[in-house]
């Protein structure tokens, strides 16, 4: 069953049309990413789907309770982390789960006032606030922006845990490595339209399998391009053997998600 | 209701942690009282008859007009309102809780002035303390409602401070607490009547209640409540 269905979503700001009729669905329990270059309409799409922004035409159906972590979020500077979580929980008539508080490290921050928190700690707090509604669907807009490596790894682990609990997660991100490692499916926005929707693997297939093979020998390094990795590798091994050249290393680069994304985003894929 | 009371207590605590509110609601009014109270009663001994009221009008105007708007701009001028809206917390909560907390702080400050003025400066206690505290509550409410309009209408902290001062200064200068309003040029005297301080001061110093003095405050309150409602709806959009 689909957790979110978006049909013909259109949105303009004055004479500038940002969304030109988006159609997509998000399946229950999956991690779905919205990708696009700056100005592609990711945040507008998210905010229209979240109900925070009105749209001109089309429709959005959401099946389940939502929790939202915004890209730019703030809280009163003198509120303590735990007080914010309690306030939101009480307002939503929920009890913050101990596991969630521990996992996000909110207890360690309990006594710190908002202005004393680092960027990463603020991100964790806002994720905790989004979770106080015990949502079925969680929206995360650039969840790891501004985080250091440790914070990023920790947040990725949290997101995986939430998925394991059956939550549907929709995220907008610029980080291709994050998208590749976390997401089940991705949608790429280009000029207000969905240019691609599918799994990260399907994205690679869509733009074509262009492998780059680097062979290192005593004589030096040589590079080869291939669309059929199996046949090319076999042929190369035979060729070097016949020449009597010993291979010290072989590298196969299948092209990063980032490269595939750029092709689609530029309309080349 | 539990969430509301928790929010109210939390706002009260946050206001105590905030140095800005402590300065505008307690430090400056009490310091003003300590210095000006001495000067007023030394220069004009009869000032002691209305010292509690004049110092209270200054303190409440200062705390409300200068102290409250920045807290509202923090919530409604930035990203806090989006976080509230996104996660099921009603937008009016920030406005109601900050007003409630400021009301309590300003009332406490006024009680401190009421208790300190007689022993320190030999000030006279209002004839009818019961009525005095009722009119004080009305004056605080109206001052906060005007401050709320500023906090909701202006989105920028620097501009808010400027607008607050532009309202606060004439409010105090024309209120009659420094010198009788009747001594002012007619135009300025008339201009002073659009500010709550004039009516609040009169209401708290009059020996007999006159509805004509309360009416302008009620009208100001009604206008401010409607305007705040419209501004809050606009913020939500």
HADDOCK unambig.tbl for C-alpha pairs under 7 A between the chains (distance, minus, plus):
assign (segid A and resid 52 and name CA) (segid B and resid 86 and name CA) 6.95 0.50 0.50
assign (segid A and resid 67 and name CA) (segid B and resid 87 and name CA) 6.12 0.50 0.50
assign (segid A and resid 68 and name CA) (segid B and resid 86 and name CA) 5.82 0.50 0.50
assign (segid A and resid 68 and name CA) (segid B and resid 87 and name CA) 6.38 0.50 0.50
assign (segid A and resid 72 and name CA) (segid B and resid 79 and name CA) 6.57 0.50 0.50
assign (segid A and resid 73 and name CA) (segid B and resid 79 and name CA) 5.11 0.50 0.50
assign (segid A and resid 73 and name CA) (segid B and resid 80 and name CA) 6.36 0.50 0.50
assign (segid A and resid 73 and name CA) (segid B and resid 83 and name CA) 6.16 0.50 0.50
assign (segid A and resid 74 and name CA) (segid B and resid 79 and name CA) 5.25 0.50 0.50
assign (segid A and resid 74 and name CA) (segid B and resid 80 and name CA) 4.87 0.50 0.50
assign (segid A and resid 75 and name CA) (segid B and resid 80 and name CA) 5.13 0.50 0.50
assign (segid A and resid 76 and name CA) (segid B and resid 74 and name CA) 6.93 0.50 0.50
assign (segid A and resid 76 and name CA) (segid B and resid 75 and name CA) 6.94 0.50 0.50
assign (segid A and resid 78 and name CA) (segid B and resid 14 and name CA) 5.47 0.50 0.50
assign (segid A and resid 78 and name CA) (segid B and resid 17 and name CA) 6.46 0.50 0.50
assign (segid A and resid 78 and name CA) (segid B and resid 18 and name CA) 6.67 0.50 0.50
assign (segid A and resid 79 and name CA) (segid B and resid 14 and name CA) 6.19 0.50 0.50
assign (segid A and resid 87 and name CA) (segid B and resid 3 and name CA) 6.67 0.50 0.50
assign (segid A and resid 87 and name CA) (segid B and resid 6 and name CA) 6.97 0.50 0.50
assign (segid A and resid 87 and name CA) (segid B and resid 7 and name CA) 6.38 0.50 0.50
assign (segid A and resid 88 and name CA) (segid B and resid 89 and name CA) 6.86 0.50 0.50
assign (segid A and resid 90 and name CA) (segid B and resid 3 and name CA) 4.97 0.50 0.50
assign (segid A and resid 91 and name CA) (segid B and resid 3 and name CA) 5.20 0.50 0.50
assign (segid A and resid 91 and name CA) (segid B and resid 89 and name CA) 6.34 0.50 0.50
assign (segid A and resid 92 and name CA) (segid B and resid 88 and name CA) 6.61 0.50 0.50
assign (segid A and resid 130 and name CA) (segid B and resid 87 and name CA) 6.15 0.50 0.50
